Protein backbone atom coordinates (compact mmCIF):
# COMPACT_ATOMS: atom_id res chain seq x y z
CA UNK A 1 0.00 0.00 0.00
CA UNK A 2 1.31 3.44 -0.88
CA UNK A 3 1.97 5.63 2.16
CA UNK A 4 -0.29 8.65 2.61
CA UNK A 5 1.25 11.89 1.43
CA UNK A 6 2.95 14.52 3.54
CA UNK A 7 1.55 18.01 2.86
CA UNK A 8 3.78 21.07 3.24
CA UNK A 9 2.30 24.55 3.52
CA UNK A 10 4.75 26.37 1.28
CA UNK A 11 5.70 29.94 0.41
CA UNK A 12 9.04 31.64 -0.16
CA UNK A 13 9.86 32.15 3.52
CA UNK A 14 12.82 30.67 5.37
CA UNK A 15 10.35 28.85 7.60
CA UNK A 16 8.75 27.17 4.60
CA UNK A 17 12.17 26.11 3.33
CA UNK A 18 12.92 24.49 6.70
CA UNK A 19 9.52 22.77 6.61
CA UNK A 20 10.27 21.47 3.11
CA UNK A 21 13.59 19.96 4.21
CA UNK A 22 11.98 18.34 7.26
CA UNK A 23 9.11 16.91 5.21
CA UNK A 24 11.40 15.54 2.50
CA UNK A 25 13.59 13.83 5.09
CA UNK A 26 10.45 12.31 6.58
CA UNK A 27 9.29 11.22 3.14
CA UNK A 28 12.63 9.52 2.54
CA UNK A 29 12.30 7.76 5.90
CA UNK A 30 8.70 6.59 5.52
CA UNK A 31 8.28 6.25 1.76
CA UNK A 32 5.53 8.87 1.70
CA UNK A 33 5.19 11.29 -1.24
CA UNK A 34 5.41 15.02 -0.49
CA UNK A 35 3.01 17.65 -1.81
CA UNK A 36 3.87 21.36 -1.57
CA UNK A 37 0.71 23.44 -1.19
CA UNK A 38 0.41 27.17 -1.85
CA UNK A 39 -2.91 28.69 -0.79
CA UNK A 40 -3.72 31.78 -2.84
CA UNK A 41 -5.66 34.21 -0.64
CA UNK A 42 -5.03 37.33 -2.69
CA UNK A 43 -8.47 38.83 -2.12
CA UNK A 44 -7.67 39.13 1.58
CA UNK A 45 -5.07 41.79 0.81
CA UNK A 46 -7.60 44.20 -0.76
CA UNK A 47 -10.88 44.14 1.20
CA UNK A 48 -11.85 47.64 0.05
CA UNK A 49 -11.75 46.67 -3.62
CA UNK A 50 -15.40 45.59 -3.54
CA UNK A 51 -16.43 49.19 -2.90
CA UNK A 52 -14.35 50.84 -5.60
CA UNK A 53 -14.88 50.31 -9.34
CA UNK A 54 -11.73 48.99 -10.92
CA UNK A 55 -9.85 45.93 -12.10
CA UNK A 56 -9.97 42.51 -10.52
CA UNK A 57 -8.37 42.05 -7.09
CA UNK A 58 -6.53 38.97 -8.36
CA UNK A 59 -2.83 39.55 -9.06
CA UNK A 60 -1.47 40.45 -12.43
CA UNK A 61 0.02 37.93 -14.82
CA UNK A 62 3.56 38.65 -13.68
CA UNK A 63 2.70 37.81 -10.07
CA UNK A 64 0.82 34.72 -11.19
CA UNK A 65 3.80 33.54 -13.21
CA UNK A 66 6.07 34.12 -10.20
CA UNK A 67 3.85 31.96 -7.99
CA UNK A 68 3.82 29.10 -10.49
CA UNK A 69 7.57 29.46 -10.96
CA UNK A 70 8.04 29.30 -7.18
CA UNK A 71 6.23 25.96 -7.06
CA UNK A 72 8.12 24.61 -10.07
CA UNK A 73 11.38 25.59 -8.36
CA UNK A 74 10.61 23.92 -5.03
CA UNK A 75 9.47 20.71 -6.72
CA UNK A 76 12.59 20.65 -8.90
CA UNK A 77 14.80 21.26 -5.87
CA UNK A 78 13.04 18.47 -3.95
CA UNK A 79 13.54 15.99 -6.78
CA UNK A 80 17.20 16.98 -6.92
CA UNK A 81 17.90 16.71 -3.18
CA UNK A 82 15.60 13.71 -2.51
CA UNK A 83 15.29 11.83 -5.82
CA UNK A 84 13.58 8.85 -4.19
CA UNK A 85 10.74 10.96 -2.75
CA UNK A 86 7.84 11.65 -5.16
CA UNK A 87 7.30 15.43 -4.99
CA UNK A 88 4.47 17.50 -6.45
CA UNK A 89 3.18 21.06 -6.16
CA UNK A 90 -0.38 22.30 -5.76
CA UNK A 91 -1.78 25.83 -5.99
CA UNK A 92 -5.29 26.59 -4.74
CA UNK A 93 -7.33 29.78 -4.58
CA UNK A 94 -8.80 29.19 -1.15
CA UNK A 95 -8.08 29.95 2.52
CA UNK A 96 -4.91 28.23 3.70
CA UNK A 97 -6.23 26.90 7.00
CA UNK A 98 -9.43 25.42 5.56
CA UNK A 99 -7.57 23.81 2.68
CA UNK A 100 -4.91 22.27 4.90
CA UNK A 101 -7.50 20.96 7.36
CA UNK A 102 -9.55 19.42 4.55
CA UNK A 103 -6.56 17.75 2.93
CA UNK A 104 -5.22 16.48 6.27
CA UNK A 105 -7.95 13.82 6.25
CA UNK A 106 -6.09 12.10 3.41
CA UNK A 107 -2.55 12.81 4.62
CA UNK A 108 -0.13 11.21 7.05
CA UNK A 109 1.31 14.53 8.15
CA UNK A 110 0.95 18.29 7.63
CA UNK A 111 4.19 20.27 7.92
CA UNK A 112 4.27 24.05 8.37
CA UNK A 113 7.09 26.55 8.73
CA UNK A 114 7.53 28.43 11.98
CA UNK A 115 7.43 31.69 10.05
CA UNK A 116 5.65 32.45 6.82
CA UNK A 117 4.15 35.09 4.58
CA UNK A 118 1.94 35.40 1.51
CA UNK A 119 -0.71 32.69 1.10
CA UNK A 120 0.38 30.63 4.09
CA UNK A 121 0.66 33.56 6.45
CA UNK A 122 0.99 33.96 10.20
CA UNK A 123 1.75 30.32 10.81
CA UNK A 124 2.24 31.02 14.51
CA UNK A 125 -1.11 32.78 14.45
CA UNK A 126 -4.48 31.82 13.07
CA UNK A 127 -3.42 29.32 10.40
CA UNK A 128 -1.05 27.39 12.63
CA UNK A 129 -3.49 27.30 15.54
CA UNK A 130 -6.44 26.32 13.35
CA UNK A 131 -4.61 23.56 11.49
CA UNK A 132 -2.99 22.19 14.65
CA UNK A 133 -6.35 22.11 16.42
CA UNK A 134 -8.52 20.68 13.65
CA UNK A 135 -6.28 18.58 11.39
CA UNK A 136 -7.11 14.90 11.03
CA UNK A 137 -3.44 13.91 11.14
CA UNK A 138 -0.35 15.05 13.10
CA UNK A 139 0.88 18.59 12.39
CA UNK A 140 4.55 19.56 12.64
CA UNK A 141 5.58 23.20 12.95
CA UNK A 142 9.25 23.39 11.98
CA UNK A 143 11.59 25.97 13.45
CA UNK A 144 14.65 26.68 11.37
CA UNK A 145 17.68 26.14 13.59
CA UNK A 146 15.98 23.71 16.00
CA UNK A 147 18.38 21.61 18.08
CA UNK A 148 19.83 18.22 17.30
CA UNK A 149 19.18 16.73 20.73
CA UNK A 150 16.49 14.23 21.74
CA UNK A 151 12.87 14.02 20.78
CA UNK A 152 10.79 15.13 23.77
CA UNK A 153 7.27 13.78 24.34
CA UNK A 154 5.01 15.52 26.82
CA UNK A 155 2.17 13.32 28.03
CA UNK A 156 -0.65 13.42 30.57
CA UNK A 157 -3.50 11.05 31.41
CA UNK A 158 -5.62 12.02 28.42
CA UNK A 159 -6.65 9.76 25.55
CA UNK A 160 -4.05 11.39 23.29
CA UNK A 161 -1.08 10.08 25.32
CA UNK A 162 -0.84 6.74 23.51
CA UNK A 163 -0.87 8.48 20.12
CA UNK A 164 1.80 10.95 21.28
CA UNK A 165 4.02 8.07 22.40
CA UNK A 166 3.44 6.13 19.17
CA UNK A 167 4.45 9.13 17.07
CA UNK A 168 7.43 10.05 19.27
CA UNK A 169 8.88 6.54 19.47
CA UNK A 170 8.48 5.98 15.73
CA UNK A 171 10.16 9.25 14.84
CA UNK A 172 12.99 8.84 17.37
CA UNK A 173 13.62 5.32 16.09
CA UNK A 174 13.55 6.35 12.45
CA UNK A 175 15.82 9.37 12.96
CA UNK A 176 18.27 7.62 15.33
CA UNK A 177 17.47 10.03 18.17
CA UNK A 178 17.17 9.61 21.92
CA UNK A 179 13.73 10.11 23.47
CA UNK A 180 12.73 11.92 26.65
CA UNK A 181 9.20 11.21 27.92
CA UNK A 182 8.01 13.78 30.43
CA UNK A 183 4.93 13.64 32.62
CA UNK A 184 4.45 16.83 34.61
CA UNK A 185 2.47 16.60 37.85
CA UNK A 186 1.82 20.07 39.27
CA UNK A 187 -0.21 18.70 42.18
CA UNK A 188 -3.82 19.07 43.25
CA UNK A 189 -5.70 22.32 43.61
CA UNK A 190 -7.06 22.98 47.10
CA UNK A 191 -9.99 25.21 46.20
CA UNK A 192 -10.85 25.99 49.82
CA UNK A 193 -7.46 27.56 50.45
CA UNK A 194 -6.89 28.69 46.87
CA UNK A 195 -3.48 27.01 46.61
CA UNK A 196 -2.01 24.09 44.72
CA UNK A 197 -0.79 21.24 46.92
CA UNK A 198 2.28 19.47 45.49
CA UNK A 199 2.35 15.69 45.31
CA UNK A 200 4.21 13.86 48.04
CA UNK A 201 7.38 11.89 47.33
CA UNK A 202 5.34 8.70 47.62
CA UNK A 203 2.80 9.94 45.09
CA UNK A 204 5.54 10.99 42.68
CA UNK A 205 7.15 7.54 43.01
CA UNK A 206 3.82 5.92 42.22
CA UNK A 207 3.43 8.15 39.15
CA UNK A 208 6.91 7.13 37.99
CA UNK A 209 5.99 3.44 38.30
CA UNK A 210 2.81 4.00 36.28
CA UNK A 211 4.77 5.88 33.62
CA UNK A 212 7.29 3.04 33.27
CA UNK A 213 4.44 0.53 32.99
CA UNK A 214 2.88 2.63 30.23
CA UNK A 215 6.16 2.73 28.33
CA UNK A 216 6.82 -1.03 28.44
CA UNK A 217 5.01 -1.86 25.20
CA UNK A 218 6.72 1.01 23.36
CA UNK A 219 10.19 0.08 24.62
CA UNK A 220 9.59 -3.49 23.43
CA UNK A 221 8.51 -2.31 19.98
CA UNK A 222 11.49 0.07 19.68
CA UNK A 223 14.42 -1.61 21.47
CA UNK A 224 16.97 0.63 19.73
CA UNK A 225 15.60 3.86 21.21
CA UNK A 226 17.34 5.17 24.31
CA UNK A 227 14.52 6.42 26.53
CA UNK A 228 14.59 8.68 29.56
CA UNK A 229 11.31 8.87 31.49
CA UNK A 230 10.71 11.69 33.95
CA UNK A 231 7.93 12.66 36.33
CA UNK A 232 8.32 16.33 37.19
CA UNK A 233 6.47 18.16 40.01
CA UNK A 234 5.84 21.29 37.99
CA UNK A 235 3.40 22.90 35.58
CA UNK A 236 3.59 21.13 32.18
CA UNK A 237 4.40 24.30 30.23
CA UNK A 238 7.30 25.21 32.52
CA UNK A 239 8.64 21.65 32.65
CA UNK A 240 8.54 21.24 28.88
CA UNK A 241 10.09 24.68 28.32
CA UNK A 242 13.13 23.46 30.24
CA UNK A 243 13.18 19.97 28.74
CA UNK A 244 13.17 21.17 25.13
CA UNK A 245 16.37 23.22 25.33
CA UNK A 246 18.42 21.82 22.43
CA UNK A 247 15.76 19.24 21.49
CA UNK A 248 15.08 18.45 17.85
CA UNK A 249 11.32 18.00 18.29
CA UNK A 250 8.65 18.37 20.96
CA UNK A 251 5.64 16.05 20.60
CA UNK A 252 2.36 17.05 22.27
CA UNK A 253 -1.25 15.96 22.34
CA UNK A 254 -3.93 18.22 20.93
CA UNK A 255 -6.79 18.11 23.40
CA UNK A 256 -6.76 20.12 26.59
CA UNK A 257 -7.97 18.81 29.95
CA UNK A 258 -8.92 22.12 31.54
CA UNK A 259 -12.40 23.46 32.34
CA UNK A 260 -13.12 24.36 28.69
CA UNK A 261 -13.03 20.78 27.45
CA UNK A 262 -14.37 21.61 24.01
CA UNK A 263 -11.16 23.40 23.06
CA UNK A 264 -9.27 21.21 20.59
CA UNK A 265 -5.90 22.72 21.43
CA UNK A 266 -5.16 22.80 25.14
CA UNK A 267 -3.51 25.76 26.86
CA UNK A 268 -0.17 23.97 27.29
CA UNK A 269 -0.07 22.95 23.62
CA UNK A 270 -0.99 26.48 22.53
CA UNK A 271 1.71 28.01 24.75
CA UNK A 272 4.45 25.69 23.50
CA UNK A 273 3.34 25.89 19.88
CA UNK A 274 3.83 29.65 20.01
CA UNK A 275 6.80 29.90 22.36
CA UNK A 276 8.96 26.79 22.03
CA UNK A 277 12.29 27.41 20.26
CA UNK A 278 12.27 23.89 18.83
CA UNK A 279 10.02 22.25 16.27
CA UNK A 280 6.66 21.07 17.62
CA UNK A 281 4.46 18.15 16.59
CA UNK A 282 0.79 18.20 17.61
CA UNK A 283 -0.77 14.73 17.62
CA UNK A 284 -4.49 14.08 17.82
CA UNK A 285 -6.05 11.17 19.67
CA UNK A 286 -7.11 8.38 17.35
CA UNK A 287 -10.72 8.63 16.28
CA UNK A 288 -12.94 5.59 16.91
CA UNK A 289 -13.39 3.45 13.81
N, C-alpha and C positions, 0 to 999 in steps of 0.2 A: 504494500500500500504506500502511495506517495505521501510524504509528510506534509502536514498543513503548512501554508506559507507563513513567512514572517513579514509583517507590514511595517514599513518605516515611514513616519511622517517626515517628509523631506522638503527643505528649502536650501538656500545658499549659505546658511549660517554655519559657524564653526560647530555649534551644538548638533546640527543635523549631520555634519560630516562625521562627528564622533559616533552618533547613533548608527550611521551607515556602516562604519567599521565594525562596531559591536555586533550588529545584526548579521553582517556577512561572516564574521567569525563563528557566530552561532549557527548560521546556515551550513557552514563547512563542517561543524561538529555534529549536527543532527541530520543533515541531508535535506533540510527544508529549503524550498525556493524563497527568494527575497523579492518583495515588490516595493518599490519606492512610490509613495503617494504624495502628490502635490494637490492641495485643496485650494481652488481658485475662488476667493471671496472678495473679488474686486469691488463689488457694489458696496461693501461695507466701508470703503474708504471715502465715498461721496454721497452721504445720505441726503444732502440738500439738492442733489441733481433732479429729484422727482418734482421739485417745485420751480425749476428754472428751465425754460425751453432751451434745447441744445442737442448736442450729439449724444450718442450712447455713452453710458458710464463704463462700459467694458473697455479694456485697454486697447491701444492702437496695435497695428500689425507688428510693429517693431518689438513692442513689449511681449506680444504673444509669441513671436519667433524666439525671443530670449528665453521664455519659460520652457518652450519645447526643446530648445537647445540645451538648457540646464538639465532636463531629464535625460536627453540623449547622452550627455556627458557623464552623468553619474552612473548610468547603466553601463556605458562603455568602460568606465574606470572600474566598476565592480567586476565585470567579466575579465578585465585584465589582472586585477589583484587576486580574485578568487574564481579562477576559470571553471572550477567544479561546482560552483553554486549557480543555479539558474536565476538570472536577475532580469526583472522587467520594470518598466515605469508606467505610471498611471496618473492622468491629470483629470480632475473632476471640477465642475463648477458647482460647488456645494459647500456648506459649512464644514470646516475641518473636523470638529468634535463629533458631529452627527455621522459623518462619513466613516470616521475611524471606529466609532462604536458599532455601527452597522456591520462593517467588514470584519470586526473582531470575532463575530460569531463563526466565521469560517477560517479563522487564523489560529496558529499556535502561539503567536506572540505579537504584540504591538510594541514598537520601539520608537521613542521620541527623544529629541535632543533637549538638553537642559536649558538651552537658550535658542530662541528662534525668531523669525520675522516673516513678513509677507503672509502667504496663505496659512501656514501653520504657525500662528503667532501666539506669543504669551504662553509658552508651554509650561511655565511655572504658575500660570494663572488659570483662566477659565478652561482652556482646552485640555491642559494636563490634568486638572482636577476632574473634569467631566469624564475624560476617557479612562482615567485610573479608577474612578468610582463605578462606571457603568459598563466597561468592556466585558466581553464574555470570555476573555482569555487573559493571561498575565500581561501586564504592561511594565516595560522597563524604561525609566527616564535616565538617560546616559549623561553623566557629567564628564566633559573633556578634562583630562588630567586626574581622574579618580585614581586611587591608590592601587597597589599591586599586592596588597595583603590578603587576608582571608575573606571568604564570603561570610557575612553575618546574618543570621536568621533571628528575628525577634518574634517570639510566640507568646500566646496567652492560653486561656482555657476555651477559646471560642472554636467554632466548627471549622474555621479556616486554618487552624494550626497544622493539621495533617497535610494540607495542600501546600502550605508554606515550606514544611520540611521536605516534602517530595521534590518541590522545585529547587530548593537550596542544595539538597544532597546531590541531585542529578547534575546541577550546574557545577558544583564544586568538584565532583568526580570527573566530569567531562573536561574541565579546564585545569585539572591538576592543582587545585587550590585547597588549602585548609578550610575548615568550617568552624565557626563559633556559633553555638546556639544559646541564646540568652532569654531567660524568663524573668522578667522584673516583677517583684512583689512589693508594692509600696505599703502594704498593710491594710488594716480595716479602718473604715471611718467610724468614729464614735460621734454620732450626730447629737447626742445629749451635751457633750462637752465641746463639740465643734472642732475636734482635733483628729488627726489620723494616728492610729496606734500601730507601731511597727510590729512585724511578726517576731515571735521569740526565736531563739536559736534552735529550739526543738522543731518549731513549725517550719523554719527554713530548711532544716535537715530533711524533714519529711517531703517538702517540695522538691528538693534535689533528688531524692529517691524516686519520686514519681516522674520527674523529668528523665532520669536515666532509663526507667522502664519504658517510657514513651519512645525513646530513641533506639531501643534494642532492635526493632525490626528494620530501621533505616541503616543502622550500623552493619547489620547482617547483609543487607542488599548492596551496600557500598563499602566493602572491607578496606578499600584503598584510601578512603578519606580519613584524614586525621581530624578528629572532632574534639572540641572543647565545649563542655556544657556548663553553664553558669546560672545560678539563681541569685539575683541581685536585689537587696532590700531598698529599692529606689523607684521613683517614677519611671515608667517605660521610656518616655521621651529623653529624659536626662541620661538614663543608663545606656540607651542606644546611641545617643550623641557621643558619649565617651568611647563606646565599643567600636564605632565605625571609623575612628581616626586611622587613616592609612588603608582601610578596607577597600576591596575592589567592587563589592556590591553588598547592599543591604536589602534583605528580603522581608517583606511585611505582608500581613493579611489586610484585607480591604474593609472588613466590616467592624465598626466600632461596637463597644460594649457599654457605653455610657447611657445616660437617661434618655437620649434621643436615639432610640434603637433603629429608627428608620433610615438614619444617615448611612449611606453606602461606603463612605470613607471616614473612618474614625478619626478622632482628634489627634492621636499619636501619629497615625499614618499621614495625615495632612501636614502636621508640623514637620515631620522628617522629609516628606516629599519636597517641601519648600526650602528647608534649611540644611539638610544633610549635604556635606561637601562631596560625598561619594555617590555613585550611581545607585538608583533605588528601583527595586522590582516590587510591584503591588500584585498580589496573588489573591484571586477570589476563591471562596469555598466552592467545592464541586456542587453542581446543581443536581438534584435527584433525577434519575433517569425515568 
